[in-house]
């Protein structure tokens, strides 16, 4: 069980003048919305586009968007859409570990700056590999926010409304994706897919700048601003002492070789210490039964959700002959995602936001949601199918606030960034990334 600490905003003496808890939540929600706006935009017809084609009579039409301009194959288009995941999964643990030495609020500023420049790089890309690398960097930029935003919300939300605030924050995922799909279609379709990326960068730039220019907040469980500076100063002094001792050989003779050797030794020692600390913290997470059970459940949930999101529209098209299956499923997901995320958070707060109640709510909502979504495919009437599926998704999305609340509360305060980072890594590597192809294999082998 996590160490208990009194929740609430920072003390008055350390509180920046710009800060109020609601203002912080609003800023983080807008940033989260922009992150997922980007994901929706690159999946839209206006930005992603379509391949060129030729008829049997020899009449050819040029492609549109990224696919058309770079003549992408279906495989390359699939790689492009998920390439951000590489940067996200690699950088999440790095940013979480850096939070122990660098102010976490400044790290968010660094991440948003990387995100902004990477999106500009997407707009300026000239072939498949250039835009793919930029999409990976978009994931790197997003990683700092994914790891560090939720702990800040956890620190500053009213004690009786923690899960509701997390629900509001995670509500921005489906709504941001929907806005991005519309944004990409309008801007990319009427102007250019490059303009859509430039627009995203312009929208995010003020928040990247804010991360550097305003007085930063402190995360509970981490050093204050002054201590960060002291830590760096101590490291520098120790390094200088080592360099001075190494700069003089026997009898005071200056030795460049020893100086270089001492620097290399110091860097190697620091690297070993950081790696050792990281491994120790990972082990601490792995022996935390509450955290492990929560993440395992989250992986299973994400696995199923990933399969539904990919194969659901295809099933709707083939079983119920929906010509606009993408639009219908997209609309259902947005509405259910927004109201489900909000509802789950508020219900847990109403029950009293404890880990025990959180698991009860997670069990109930996923069980009911799974039954409803499965039952939907048992009816031939398309309207019954859509109604059951929509209500099922409402229950399924209700877990967003509670599951992340448990991730935060199950560990001690200083481990919260790493707990969020490793949860993100786990649900993608073992959840939605392999689920779609595995379900496809099942369909081929068992003719489902």
Beta strands, then each sheet from edge to edge (+ up, - down):
strand 1: 53-54
strand 2: 60-61
sheet 1: 1+ 2-
end
